Amino acid sequence: MKATKNIRLLIVMFDFELEHNDIHRFRGAVIETTRRKNDLFHNHSETGSIYRYPLIQYKRLNRKAALLCIEEGIEGLQDFFAATNWQLDIGDKKQTVKVENLRVRQHRIGVWEKPFRYTISRWLPLNQENYRKYHQLEDFGQKTALLEKIMLANILSFLQGINLYVEEHIEVKMTEILAQRIERYKNQEMQAFSLEFETNVSLPNFIGLGKGSSSGFGVIKELKNYTNS
């Protein structure tokens, strides 16, 4: 029997618009509101970074500020609601906020025989080593294969983050590169991709994959009208 798991997700939409460049400031404001008491909000401990898949993620959805919480991240969000005075210091701006929409849902994660098709936006696959390797490759097929390998690692990181370990073969196929641009992440300029890909793993909408997945990078969305024919 194939390994599957139902996970809980909560999306909290706020009533104010947010630019991509301000997502990290929005994240900082929420973290400060909780006084850093819950490491699910920031993945840091007194001894340094906690290397795990982020279960609380900061988003820009439909141009609005949003939080995506997964599994125990949903319970962790209570610390924000208990502490907030509904005003966030986003950079040098004081923003009064209220919840515009709140959606709870479940998603069944697993490896299937059919492919699913997704878009991913502002994906940061290339660290320093992979950046050199990617740009040394002259063949487009080799570049695509490298991106597919990195995407597979990102998907496995997500599955491990929700404690789902699969033995089935995971397939990843890049189908179209939509855009490439330079984005700033942790004060570094990095090459970001927006593209379409297929995989036989069922993934929830709006989760992040790869670097910056907690801060609005690598956001995926399923292309529902796709059929494999």
C-alpha positions as CSV (number, residue, x, y, z in Angstrom):
1,M,0.0,0.0,0.0
2,K,1.3,3.4,-0.9
3,A,2.2,5.7,1.9
4,T,-0.2,8.7,2.2
5,K,-1.0,11.2,4.9
6,N,-3.8,13.7,5.5
7,I,-2.5,17.0,6.8
8,R,-4.3,20.0,8.1
9,L,-3.7,23.5,6.6
10,L,-4.9,26.9,7.7
11,I,-4.7,30.0,5.5
12,V,-5.2,33.3,7.3
13,M,-5.8,36.2,4.9
14,F,-5.4,39.7,6.3
15,D,-7.1,42.9,5.0
16,F,-4.1,44.8,3.8
17,E,-2.0,44.6,0.6
18,L,1.6,43.5,0.7
19,E,4.4,43.8,-1.9
20,H,6.7,40.9,-2.4
21,N,9.6,42.9,-1.1
22,D,7.8,43.5,2.2
23,I,7.1,39.8,3.0
24,H,10.2,39.6,5.1
25,R,9.2,42.7,7.0
26,F,5.7,41.3,7.6
27,R,7.4,38.1,8.8
28,G,9.6,40.1,11.2
29,A,6.6,42.0,12.5
30,V,4.7,38.8,13.3
31,I,7.8,37.3,15.0
32,E,8.2,40.4,17.2
33,T,4.6,40.3,18.2
34,T,5.0,36.8,19.6
35,R,8.2,37.9,21.3
36,R,10.1,35.0,19.7
37,K,8.6,32.6,22.3
38,N,7.5,30.0,19.7
39,D,10.3,28.9,17.3
40,L,7.7,27.7,14.8
41,F,7.4,31.3,13.7
42,H,11.1,31.8,13.0
43,N,13.0,28.4,13.1
44,H,15.7,29.7,15.4
45,S,16.9,28.6,18.8
46,E,19.3,30.0,21.3
47,T,22.1,28.0,19.6
48,G,21.3,28.9,16.0
49,S,19.1,27.9,13.1
50,I,16.7,25.0,13.3
51,Y,16.9,23.2,10.0
52,R,13.4,21.9,9.3
53,Y,10.6,22.5,6.9
54,P,8.7,25.7,8.0
55,L,5.3,24.9,9.3
56,I,4.3,28.6,9.5
57,Q,4.9,30.5,6.3
58,Y,4.4,34.1,5.3
59,K,2.7,34.8,2.0
60,R,1.4,37.4,-0.5
61,L,-1.8,35.8,-1.8
62,N,-4.1,37.8,-4.1
63,R,-1.9,40.8,-3.2
64,K,-2.8,40.5,0.5
65,A,-0.7,39.5,3.4
66,A,-1.3,35.9,4.5
67,L,-0.1,33.2,6.8
68,L,-0.1,29.5,5.9
69,C,0.1,27.1,8.8
70,I,0.6,23.4,8.5
71,E,-0.2,20.8,11.2
72,E,1.2,21.9,14.5
73,G,1.8,25.3,13.0
74,I,-2.0,25.8,13.3
75,E,-1.8,25.4,17.1
76,G,1.3,27.6,17.2
77,L,-0.7,30.5,15.6
78,Q,-2.6,30.8,18.8
79,D,0.5,32.5,20.2
80,F,0.1,35.3,17.6
81,F,-3.6,35.8,18.2
82,A,-3.1,35.9,22.0
83,A,-0.3,38.5,21.8
84,T,-1.4,40.8,18.9
85,N,-2.9,44.2,19.4
86,W,-3.8,44.2,15.7
87,Q,-1.1,46.6,14.7
88,L,2.1,45.5,13.0
89,D,5.3,47.5,12.5
90,I,6.1,46.5,8.9
91,G,9.4,48.3,8.3
92,D,8.8,52.0,9.2
93,K,5.1,51.7,8.7
94,K,2.5,51.0,11.4
95,Q,-0.2,48.8,9.8
96,T,-3.5,48.2,11.5
97,V,-4.8,44.7,10.6
98,K,-7.8,42.5,10.8
99,V,-8.5,39.0,9.5
100,E,-10.3,39.1,6.2
101,N,-10.6,35.4,5.6
102,L,-9.7,32.2,7.4
103,R,-9.7,28.8,5.7
104,V,-9.0,25.4,7.2
105,R,-8.7,22.4,5.0
106,Q,-7.1,18.9,4.7
107,H,-4.9,17.6,1.9
108,R,-4.0,14.0,1.3
109,I,-0.3,13.8,0.5
110,G,1.2,10.8,-1.3
111,V,2.9,9.4,-4.3
112,W,0.4,8.4,-7.1
113,E,0.6,6.7,-10.4
114,K,-0.7,9.8,-12.2
115,P,1.2,13.1,-12.6
116,F,0.0,16.4,-11.1
117,R,0.9,19.7,-12.8
118,Y,1.9,22.8,-10.8
119,T,3.3,26.3,-11.2
120,I,6.0,27.5,-8.9
121,S,6.8,31.2,-8.5
122,R,10.0,32.9,-7.3
123,W,11.7,29.6,-6.8
124,L,15.3,29.8,-5.6
125,P,16.9,26.5,-6.5
126,L,20.6,27.6,-7.0
127,N,23.0,27.8,-4.1
128,Q,26.5,29.0,-4.8
129,E,27.7,25.6,-5.9
130,N,24.7,24.8,-8.0
131,Y,24.7,28.3,-9.6
132,R,28.2,27.7,-11.0
133,K,27.2,24.2,-12.1
134,Y,24.0,25.4,-13.8
135,H,25.8,28.2,-15.7
136,Q,28.7,26.0,-16.8
137,L,26.2,23.6,-18.5
138,E,25.7,24.5,-22.1
139,D,23.0,22.0,-22.9
140,F,19.4,23.0,-22.0
141,G,18.5,19.4,-21.3
142,Q,21.3,19.2,-18.7
143,K,20.2,22.4,-17.1
144,T,16.7,21.1,-16.9
145,A,17.9,17.8,-15.4
146,L,19.7,19.7,-12.7
147,L,16.6,21.8,-11.8
148,E,14.6,18.6,-11.7
149,K,17.1,17.0,-9.3
150,I,16.9,20.1,-7.0
151,M,13.1,20.1,-7.1
152,L,13.1,16.4,-6.1
153,A,15.2,17.3,-3.1
154,N,12.8,20.2,-2.2
155,I,9.8,17.9,-2.4
156,L,11.6,15.3,-0.2
157,S,12.4,18.0,2.3
158,F,8.7,18.9,2.5
159,L,7.6,15.2,2.9
160,Q,10.2,14.8,5.7
161,G,8.9,18.0,7.3
162,I,5.4,16.5,7.7
163,N,6.9,13.1,8.8
164,L,5.9,11.2,5.6
165,Y,8.6,8.9,4.4
166,V,7.9,7.2,1.1
167,E,9.6,4.3,-0.7
168,E,7.8,4.8,-4.1
169,H,9.7,6.4,-7.0
170,I,9.1,10.2,-7.2
171,E,9.1,11.6,-10.7
172,V,9.7,15.3,-11.5
173,K,9.6,16.9,-14.9
174,M,10.0,20.5,-15.8
175,T,7.6,21.4,-18.6
176,E,8.1,25.2,-19.1
177,I,10.2,28.0,-17.7
178,L,7.9,31.0,-17.5
179,A,10.3,33.6,-16.2
180,Q,13.7,34.2,-14.6
181,R,14.7,37.2,-12.6
182,I,17.1,38.3,-9.9
183,E,15.6,38.4,-6.4
184,R,17.2,39.5,-3.1
185,Y,17.2,36.9,-0.3
186,K,19.0,37.4,2.9
187,N,20.9,40.4,1.4
188,Q,22.1,38.3,-1.5
189,E,21.1,38.5,-5.2
190,M,19.8,35.1,-6.3
191,Q,18.4,33.7,-9.6
192,A,14.7,33.0,-9.2
193,F,12.6,30.9,-11.5
194,S,8.9,30.8,-12.2
195,L,8.0,27.7,-14.1
196,E,5.6,24.8,-14.6
197,F,6.4,21.2,-13.6
198,E,4.9,17.8,-13.2
199,T,5.3,15.3,-10.3
200,N,3.4,12.3,-9.1
201,V,3.3,13.7,-5.6
202,S,0.1,15.4,-4.5
203,L,1.1,18.8,-3.0
204,P,-1.1,21.4,-1.3
205,N,-1.6,24.8,-3.0
206,F,0.5,27.7,-1.7
207,I,3.1,25.8,0.2
208,G,6.7,26.9,-0.4
209,L,9.5,24.8,-1.7
210,G,13.2,25.5,-1.6
211,K,15.1,28.5,-0.1
212,G,12.9,31.2,1.4
213,S,9.9,28.9,1.5
214,S,8.8,30.6,4.8
215,S,9.0,34.0,3.2
216,G,7.1,34.0,-0.1
217,F,9.5,32.2,-2.3
218,G,8.8,29.0,-4.2
219,V,5.1,29.1,-3.9
220,I,3.3,26.4,-5.8
221,K,-0.2,26.1,-7.2
222,E,-1.8,23.2,-9.0
223,L,-3.0,23.6,-12.5
224,K,-6.4,22.0,-12.1
225,N,-7.4,21.8,-15.8
226,Y,-4.4,19.6,-16.7
227,T,-5.1,16.1,-17.9
228,N,-2.4,13.7,-18.9
229,S,-3.4,12.4,-22.4
